[in-house]
């Protein structure tokens, strides 16, 4: 549970602290934010329904295409753990 809390905290911290610095325009910034939130939500739901981890992975991978931040790769890895 503690590891889940840490990874969710990292995802939210990334979302809130650095998205503006990396996003190329407001449309990409909005898309990035939505994908990160979708990924975090699906990850949280994965404890009850393991198929949600696949949704989280897809959302995080799409977010990574917008912003090549290694913290997103960590979140993807947590979905496989």
Residue frames as a rotation matrix with the C-alpha (Angstrom) as fourth column:
UNK 1
0.569 0.822 0.000 0.00
0.822 -0.569 0.000 0.00
0.000 0.000 -1.000 0.00
UNK 2
0.410 -0.479 -0.776 2.82
0.207 -0.780 0.591 2.40
-0.888 -0.403 -0.220 0.86
UNK 3
-0.666 -0.691 0.282 4.46
0.398 -0.010 0.917 1.88
-0.631 0.723 0.282 -2.54
UNK 4
-0.131 0.718 0.684 1.15
0.971 -0.045 0.234 2.61
0.199 0.695 -0.691 -4.26
UNK 5
0.758 0.412 -0.506 0.77
0.560 -0.809 0.180 5.80
-0.335 -0.419 -0.844 -2.28
UNK 6
-0.059 -0.876 -0.479 4.30
0.156 -0.482 0.862 6.87
-0.986 -0.024 0.165 -3.21
UNK 7
-0.740 -0.258 0.621 3.82
0.614 0.116 0.780 6.24
-0.273 0.959 0.073 -6.92
UNK 8
0.279 0.892 0.357 0.48
0.933 -0.339 0.118 8.03
0.226 0.300 -0.927 -6.96
UNK 9
0.645 -0.114 -0.756 2.10
0.357 -0.829 0.430 10.92
-0.676 -0.547 -0.494 -5.13
UNK 10
-0.480 -0.876 -0.042 4.88
0.285 -0.201 0.937 11.02
-0.830 0.438 0.346 -7.70
UNK 11
-0.458 0.384 0.802 2.38
0.882 0.081 0.464 11.04
0.114 0.920 -0.376 -10.55
UNK 12
0.654 0.755 -0.053 0.38
0.752 -0.641 0.151 13.85
0.080 -0.138 -0.987 -9.00
UNK 13
0.334 -0.621 -0.709 3.54
0.269 -0.658 0.703 15.78
-0.903 -0.426 -0.053 -8.15
UNK 14
-0.698 -0.561 0.445 4.69
0.538 0.000 0.843 15.48
-0.473 0.828 0.302 -11.74
UNK 15
-0.068 0.790 0.610 1.31
0.954 -0.127 0.271 16.56
0.291 0.600 -0.745 -12.94
UNK 16
0.809 0.512 -0.290 1.15
0.585 -0.749 0.309 19.61
-0.059 -0.420 -0.906 -10.69
UNK 17
0.455 -0.684 -0.570 4.76
0.210 -0.539 0.816 20.76
-0.865 -0.491 -0.101 -10.68
UNK 18
-0.435 -0.883 -0.176 6.34
-0.017 -0.187 0.982 20.39
-0.900 0.430 0.066 -14.08
UNK 19
0.086 0.515 0.853 3.77
0.821 0.449 -0.354 19.97
-0.565 0.730 -0.384 -16.80
UNK 20
0.901 0.323 -0.290 3.83
0.142 -0.850 -0.508 23.62
-0.410 0.416 -0.811 -17.85
UNK 21
0.201 -0.917 -0.346 7.59
-0.575 -0.396 0.716 23.68
-0.793 0.055 -0.606 -18.28
UNK 22
-0.650 -0.520 0.554 7.59
0.022 0.716 0.698 20.72
-0.760 0.465 -0.454 -20.64
UNK 23
0.203 0.825 0.528 4.35
0.680 0.269 -0.682 21.12
-0.704 0.498 -0.506 -22.59
UNK 24
-0.728 -0.536 0.428 4.71
0.665 -0.398 0.632 22.69
-0.168 0.745 0.646 -26.01
UNK 25
-0.748 0.534 0.394 1.29
-0.262 -0.783 0.564 24.33
0.610 0.318 0.726 -26.13
UNK 26
-0.540 0.563 0.626 -1.91
-0.813 -0.155 -0.561 24.54
-0.219 -0.812 0.541 -24.14
UNK 27
0.494 0.728 -0.475 -3.67
-0.818 0.574 0.030 21.78
0.295 0.374 0.879 -26.11
UNK 28
0.019 -0.580 -0.814 -0.81
-0.045 0.813 -0.580 19.38
0.999 0.048 -0.011 -25.42
UNK 29
-0.848 -0.319 0.423 -0.70
-0.387 -0.173 -0.906 20.50
0.362 -0.932 0.023 -21.81
UNK 30
-0.054 0.923 0.381 -4.40
-0.986 0.010 -0.165 19.75
-0.157 -0.385 0.910 -21.40
UNK 31
0.589 0.231 -0.774 -4.04
-0.506 0.853 -0.130 16.38
0.630 0.469 0.619 -23.11
UNK 32
-0.418 -0.836 -0.357 -1.04
-0.088 0.428 -0.899 15.52
0.904 -0.344 -0.253 -20.95
UNK 33
-0.735 0.175 0.655 -2.90
-0.676 -0.250 -0.693 16.44
0.043 -0.952 0.302 -17.76
UNK 34
0.346 0.938 -0.030 -5.93
-0.938 0.346 -0.006 14.40
0.005 0.031 1.000 -18.78
UNK 35
0.398 -0.256 -0.881 -3.83
-0.271 0.885 -0.379 11.35
0.877 0.389 0.283 -19.62
UNK 36
-0.713 -0.701 0.029 -1.95
-0.193 0.157 -0.969 11.54
0.674 -0.696 -0.247 -16.33
UNK 37
-0.464 0.625 0.628 -5.17
-0.862 -0.155 -0.483 11.83
-0.204 -0.765 0.610 -14.34
UNK 38
0.569 0.656 -0.496 -6.70
-0.766 0.642 -0.030 8.95
0.299 0.398 0.868 -16.33
UNK 39
-0.016 -0.692 -0.722 -3.59
-0.153 0.715 -0.682 6.87
0.988 0.099 -0.117 -15.63
UNK 40
-0.861 -0.292 0.415 -3.64
-0.413 -0.073 -0.908 7.61
0.296 -0.953 -0.058 -11.91
UNK 41
-0.042 0.941 0.335 -7.37
-0.980 0.027 -0.199 6.86
-0.197 -0.337 0.921 -11.69
UNK 42
0.607 0.242 -0.757 -7.02
-0.530 0.833 -0.158 3.56
0.592 0.497 0.634 -13.55
UNK 43
-0.428 -0.841 -0.331 -4.00
-0.179 0.437 -0.881 2.63
0.886 -0.318 -0.338 -11.41
UNK 44
-0.704 0.219 0.676 -5.99
-0.709 -0.147 -0.690 3.17
-0.052 -0.965 0.258 -8.22
UNK 45
0.368 0.930 0.006 -8.84
-0.915 0.363 -0.174 1.04
-0.164 0.059 0.985 -9.59
UNK 46
0.014 -0.467 -0.884 -6.38
-0.622 0.688 -0.373 -1.73
0.783 0.556 -0.281 -10.46
UNK 47
-0.826 -0.298 0.479 -6.45
-0.564 0.408 -0.718 -2.99
0.019 -0.863 -0.505 -6.87
UNK 48
-0.125 0.875 0.468 -10.06
-0.486 0.357 -0.798 -4.09
-0.865 -0.327 0.380 -7.43
UNK 49
0.870 0.420 0.260 -9.90
0.061 0.431 -0.900 -4.87
-0.490 0.799 0.349 -11.17
UNK 50
0.022 -0.994 0.109 -6.52
0.299 0.111 0.948 -5.87
-0.954 0.012 0.300 -12.60
UNK 51
0.125 0.056 0.991 -7.61
0.991 0.035 -0.127 -4.99
-0.042 0.998 -0.052 -16.15
UNK 52
0.966 0.243 -0.090 -7.47
0.247 -0.968 0.041 -1.35
-0.077 -0.062 -0.995 -15.07
UNK 53
0.238 -0.954 -0.183 -3.68
0.129 -0.156 0.979 -1.60
-0.963 -0.256 0.086 -14.95
UNK 54
-0.288 -0.290 0.913 -3.69
0.908 0.221 0.357 -1.99
-0.305 0.931 0.200 -18.75
UNK 55
0.654 0.579 0.487 -5.72
0.682 -0.730 -0.047 1.20
0.328 0.363 -0.872 -19.04
UNK 56
0.830 -0.401 -0.388 -3.25
0.020 -0.674 0.739 2.97
-0.558 -0.621 -0.551 -16.78
UNK 57
-0.128 -0.925 0.357 -0.31
0.505 0.249 0.826 1.75
-0.854 0.287 0.435 -18.87
UNK 58
-0.016 0.189 0.982 -1.90
0.992 -0.124 0.040 3.02
0.129 0.974 -0.186 -22.08
UNK 59
0.911 0.394 0.124 -2.65
0.369 -0.911 0.183 6.42
0.185 -0.121 -0.975 -20.55
UNK 60
0.588 -0.759 -0.278 0.87
-0.009 -0.350 0.937 6.76
-0.808 -0.549 -0.213 -19.13
UNK 61
-0.220 -0.674 0.705 2.45
0.764 0.330 0.554 5.69
-0.606 0.661 0.443 -22.44
UNK 62
0.332 0.417 0.846 0.43
0.859 -0.505 -0.088 8.30
0.390 0.756 -0.526 -24.32
UNK 63
0.984 -0.020 -0.177 1.42
0.078 -0.844 0.530 10.93
-0.160 -0.535 -0.829 -21.75
UNK 64
0.224 -0.973 0.046 5.06
0.306 0.115 0.945 9.93
-0.925 -0.198 0.323 -22.21
UNK 65
-0.040 -0.177 0.983 4.78
0.998 0.038 0.048 10.57
-0.046 0.984 0.175 -25.94
UNK 66
0.769 0.362 0.527 3.82
0.391 -0.918 0.060 14.17
0.506 0.160 -0.848 -25.12
UNK 67
0.604 -0.543 0.584 6.37
-0.747 -0.641 0.176 14.67
0.279 -0.543 -0.792 -22.36
UNK 68
0.409 -0.539 -0.736 9.45
0.080 0.825 -0.560 12.43
0.909 0.170 0.381 -22.18
UNK 69
0.112 -0.305 0.946 9.73
-0.918 -0.397 -0.019 12.54
0.381 -0.866 -0.325 -18.42
UNK 70
-0.593 -0.442 -0.674 11.32
-0.256 0.896 -0.362 9.46
0.764 -0.042 -0.644 -16.78
UNK 71
-0.794 0.377 0.476 8.91
-0.494 0.054 -0.868 9.69
-0.353 -0.924 0.143 -13.83
UNK 72
0.239 0.906 -0.350 6.19
-0.959 0.165 -0.228 8.52
-0.149 0.391 0.908 -16.21
UNK 73
-0.050 -0.346 -0.937 8.24
-0.500 0.821 -0.276 5.41
0.864 0.455 -0.214 -16.99
UNK 74
-0.950 -0.254 0.184 8.34
-0.267 0.348 -0.899 4.72
0.164 -0.903 -0.398 -13.26
UNK 75
-0.277 0.930 0.239 4.55
-0.785 -0.076 -0.614 4.89
-0.553 -0.358 0.752 -13.15
UNK 76
0.345 0.342 -0.874 4.33
-0.835 0.538 -0.119 2.46
0.430 0.771 0.470 -16.07
UNK 77
-0.528 -0.661 -0.534 6.65
-0.298 0.733 -0.612 0.09
0.795 -0.164 -0.584 -14.24
UNK 78
-0.823 0.280 0.494 4.50
-0.501 0.053 -0.864 0.24
-0.268 -0.958 0.097 -11.11
UNK 79
0.193 0.949 -0.248 1.53
-0.967 0.141 -0.214 -0.96
-0.168 0.281 0.945 -13.16
UNK 80
0.231 -0.189 -0.955 3.45
-0.486 0.827 -0.281 -4.14
0.843 0.529 0.099 -14.00
UNK 81
-0.758 -0.628 0.177 4.49
-0.434 0.283 -0.855 -4.78
0.487 -0.725 -0.487 -10.39
